[in-house]
């Protein structure tokens, strides 16, 4: 849109529309193919002969588009510019309808109807004049993106949730003792029960759940982040039994072995501190410190 003589090259990657994330409308296509078709459509609406090419790069998203020539004469530029304006406005109308989750109707059908209506004339307040912005109401994202993978939650809050969930698993059923021979002796260690994520969430208070819902992945992400204590498999939460962990490979390169040795016992063992039976491993075999005196 910058000038009649411009050309363009674009390598579509992330699924974004003019005013936010791209909203799917065709279930028969893959999300990537549907988005490629949308990007090509933008080129056609802007009056380009759009050519598609596949780059020789090591990426799953390597389909590109090139616009080298126009489909209209330079004298028709004002008409095409009006067409572009209407197209942008129609996309914005659809974006608003899609985001309105409180409305009880089929968003896809409503979006299609709005796009047809927008093809005639843009609303009066959205008609653009020279010197105005192309997309009024556009809100760019913040310069500093919020970290919402539970990593920035306060440590005391995370510790409290971990302790509550662990106690829930340990007390979910009558204690099951699993035996393991260690140095010829039989050691009983309570591994607790496994519960679904839904069952775990039902036992947490509303304030905790509300706080976790504001994070990406919520409760599941927090539990997976604490992989020393929990294992989440197929939607069920288990307490880790470090006796079942595979021993480190002896074929590991010397540099990697040295790095892993340097990272040994840099954190306290959660089981040594909190589990009623202590840690399932002896101090020399546990990768975590059994007491502050073992910390490196």
Phi, psi and omega in degrees: 000349184291325177195160181293331185273355185287153172238168179213156171226134179220138176244092184297137181227280181282145187275090179233145175260192180292329189238014180158200181292145181289133181257125182292147179227347183233112182281345182282344178254158172291158180300321181294314181295320180297320180291322176300317179297324178295315180296321177296321179298321178301317178297318180295316180298325180281001174086032178252149163281107186268124177250140181253138180219158179244119183284151177266073180230153181281072181212150177283341179248089186232010176278127182237163177235144179231132175242105184252341182216159184263158179263001184221164179279156183301330182293339182267011187300320182297322179293316179294323180296323176294322178297319179296316179302314179297321180296315179299316180297322179293323178292323181292319179299318179294321181297319179294318181295321182292324183284342183279081185286348182279351183273132185267062174215174181286113185294325182296313181296317181296320180298315181298319180296319180295322181295323179294318180296321184290347181287347181276276180228137178293151177303156185302318183286350180254359178293129185266143175239158180306133178097349179269166179288155181287327184231083179298141180090357179295132179243108177291156178287163181296150179297321178258115182281133181291137175273116185232042178250027180074356182287336183262005177292148179302140184299321182292327177293314179298314180300321180294316179296316180301314181295318180297315181293319179298315178296324178298316180292322181290329184255010184292333182208169175307141187305130174255125178258128175252134186259151180209136179279122178227107181066030178087351179260152177267120181249122178269133181218125183279114179268353179073192181253169172254142178229154176287159178301324180295317180296320178296315182298326181295338182265357178266150182287163186297323181296319178296314180296320179299320180292321181288329181293338178281354178258152177290123179090340175056228184301317182300317180297317180299316181293321179292327177297329180263061185288350174293327186259320188240156171230125180250113182230127177051042176079008179241145184256129178236155170274135182293137171248104187290351175289339181270355179294141179289136177295151180300142182294138180281346180272003181296138180304151184303320181298316181292323178297320181292320179295318181292327178292325180290332180272003183287131175058047175263353178227153178288147179282121181297319183294321179300325183273318193249332185288137181300333178261006183074199180279145180285347181249150172291159186307318184289339181261345183277133179286354180246159186280129174269077183107154184296334182292342180268351183296141178254000000 
